[in-house]
Amino acid sequence: MVRMRVVDSHLHLWDPAILDYDWLDGPLLRSFGPDDLDAALVDAPAGEYGFVFVQADCAPGQSIAEVDWVTSLAPRARVRGIVAQAPLEDPAATDAHLAAYAERPLVVGVRRLLQSEADGFAARPGFRASAQAVASAGLTFDACVRAHQLPDVIALADAVPDLTIVLDHLGKPAVGGVETPAPAAGTPWATALTALAERPNVVCKLSGLPAESPGGWSEAQLRPFLDVALDAFGPERLLFGGDWPVSGPYGRWLDTVSSWAADRLGETDPVLFANAERVYRLR
């Protein structure tokens, strides 16, 4: 029997006793480390797992410390790459971060959260200069936006065509609840996502949808959004992301994406493994 291969392109780890996170609250306001990840994987399919850690929005001055902390956990947590925080609105600070990350071989990309910023934030000249510096450094840029901000990602992709942009969480569409699911195809989100996919330097993570559904979610509810993403990007530009511990349960989301991929593509390896290895240039 062939064991499943998984490179999860979107893992979070954090510890409020080590770094500062002003956004944590409720059940997320505690540490999540390798032991917790192992517990989350108990109900996941047996297989070979690797992870790309994505910055967890600690205090901006702690971005490099976050990379060093995650690097110390990497063997235990099976972290193969790190998407680090970088203040792209400040080109000088970005250059300093990129210089530090060049000495840290696990760093494969950067992220500056955009989901809470005003429209047009990524169109500022300083941001675009920093985005070009990221591309020149051979790193990717993770774009975490809400659906109405997808035109900003389109504009950034056009302005910096040699920057590989990884769209987090399918652009956070409104998925509704289990009892009242929102439509996927034919919506403004689907139209914008399809337009974004016309840019060859953009790929999309199949991640984060469980967190967008209040009060629980179902496979039938979320599959239509995966279908829209596949029709837009094709099978070679989609990456599985667990978004753990924000989204979950882990095994259930992985089962949802893997069974969908098997049904639609006849195989799971590109979405669950190969595309993430290629996009993030994992060693």
N, C-alpha and C positions, 0 to 999 in steps of 0.2 A: 504494500500500500504506500503510495506517494504521500509524504508528509507535506502539509501546507507550508509555504514560505511566505512570511509577512515582513515587510518593512513598513511599519506604521509611521507615516510622515508627520504626525502631529501629536506629540506627547508633552504633557506638562508635569513638572515636579516642583514642589516648593516647600519651604520650611520657614514660618514666620519667626522662629527663634534665631534664624541665621540672617535672613534678608527681610526687607520691609515691603509689604503689599497692602496698599490702602484700599484696594477694591474687594478684598476677601470679606465674606460675611456668611452667616448661616452655616450649613454643614461643610462648606469649603474652608472655613476658618480653622484650619489645623494643618499639620504637616502631611504631605503626600510624598513618600519616598519609595525606594526599591521594594521594601517588604509589602507596602500597600499595593504596588503594581503587581507583584506576584499573586497577591490575594485576588485582584481583579481578573487575573488571567486564568484562575481556576476553572471557570466555566467557559473559557474560550477553547476553540479547537486545538488539538495537539499539533504542534508544528515548530518551526524554527523562526524565532522572533528577533527583530531588531527594531530600533526606534530612532526617530529624529526628534530631538527635544526642541520645542519652540518656546522662546522667551515668555516668561509668565508675568510680565509687567510689574516687576519689582521697582523700587525707587530708581529713577534714572541714573543717579550717581553710582548705583550698584551693578550696572550692566556687566562690566568686566568681571566683577566678583561672582556674579551668577554663573558666567561661563566656567570660571575656575571651580566653583562648587559642583556644577553638573559634571564637569570633567572628572572630578574625584569620585563621582558615583557611576561613571560610565560603564565600567566593567560589570558592576553588580546589576545595573538597570538595563544593560544591553543597548546603551546609547551609541549609535554609530555616527551621528552628526548633530550639530547644534545650529539652530537659527537664533542668532543673538540679537539683542536690542541695539539699535543705533538711532541717534537723534538726527534724522535726515533733514529736518528743518534748519539745522545748523551745520553748514559745510565744514567748518574748521573742526568742530567736535566730531563730526562723522569721520574726517580724515584721521583724527587721533584714535577713534575706536577701530577703524579698519587696520591701522598700524598695529594695535594691540592684538587684534584677531588674527593677523597674519602670523603671529607667533604661537597661535593656539590651533593646531591642525584639525581639531574636531569641528571648528566653525565652518559651515558650508553655506550659510546665508544670513541675512539680517531681516529684522522686522521693525517697523515703526507703526504702532497701532493707528489706524485711521478712522475706526468706526465711530469715535466720539468727536471727531474734528468736523469743522464746517466744510461744506462743499467747496472745492477748489483748493484745499490745503495742499494737495500733492501737485498742484499746478504752479506753485510759487517757484521763482527762479532758483532759490537756494535749495529747495527740495529736489528739483530736477538735476541740479549740479551734483548733489550728493548721490542721487540715483545713478548718474553716469559713473561716479567714482566706485559705487558698488559693482556695477557691471565690469569696470576696468579691473577690479580686484578679483574677478572670476567668481563672485558670489551671487546668489539668487536674492530676490526680494519677495518676502511673504506679504501679501496685501490682505489685511483683515478689514473688510468694509461691510456696510449694510447695503441692501439691494439698491437703494436710491443713489448710492455712491458709485455704482458700477461705471457710469460714464466717466468718472474721474480716473478709474483704472484704465479705461480705453485710451484716454488722452495721454496718460503716462506711458502706456505701451507704445503709442505712436511717437511720443517725444524721445523715448530712449529705447530704440528698437533692438539694441544688443543686450538689454537687461532681461534676464529670465524672471518673469513675474509668476509667482505661485499664488493663486487665489484661494484664500482660506474659506472653508465652510460654504462653498458654492455661492459666496456673496450674501449669505444669511437671508434667504428668502423667508417670507411669511408662510409657515407651514400649517398654522392653525392648531387645533387640538384634535384628539382622537375622535371625538364625537362630531366635530365640525372642521374637518380638514380643509385647508385652503387649496385652490387649484394651482397647478404648476404650469402646464403648457398654455400658451396664449396670453400669459400675464406680462405686465411690463418687466418683471424680473427675467422671465424667459427670453423676451426680446433683447434685453440688454446683455444677458449672458451669451446669447447667440452672436451678437455683435462683437463682444469681447473675444470670443473664440475665433473670430476671423483674424485676430492678431497671432501670428505663429510663435511669438515669444511668450505666450501666456499658457499656463497649465492650470488645472483645477483640482482641488482636494475634495474628495467625497468624505466630508467630515462635518461635525458640528450640528447636524440637523436635529438630533435628539434634544439638544439644549434649547432649540428654538421652538419646541412643542411644549406648551405648558401642561403640566399635570399628566405626563406620560405620552407615549407614542406607539405606533404600530408599524409593522413592515409595509402593510398595504397603504398606509398614509404617506410614507416617505419615498416609496419606490418611484412614483411619478416624477419626483425631483431628480432622482438619479437618471431617469430616462431622458429628461431634458438635457442634462449635462452630457450624457453620452451622445445624443444627437448633435450637440453643438461641438464638442471637443474631439469626439472619436475615442477609441479605446487606448490610444498611445499617449494621451495627454490627461489622463485621470489617475489620481493617486489616492489610495485609501488613507484616511486619518482617523484615529480613535478619538482624539480630543479629550482623552482621559486626563484628569478626573472630572472635567466640566460636563462632558457627555457620558452617557452610559445607559444601561449596564454594558460593560466592555464586550463580553462575549456575544451578547445579543446584537449589538451594532455590527460587529465583525461578521456574524452569521448573516445578517441582513444584506450587507454589501457583497459578501462572497456568494451567497445563493443568487442574488440578482445578477452578478457578473457571470456566473455559470449559466444562468438562463439566457442572458442576452448575448454573451460572447462565446459560450462554450468552453471557457477557461477562466481562471482567476489570476494567473501569475502576473500578467501585465499590470493590472490595477492594484493587486495586493503587494507586489514585490518589485518587478523589473523597472517600472516607470519611476518609482522613487529613487532607486539606485542610480538611474541615469540622470534624472533632473538634478539631484543633489550631489552627484559625482562622489558617491560614497566609496570609501577605500575598503 
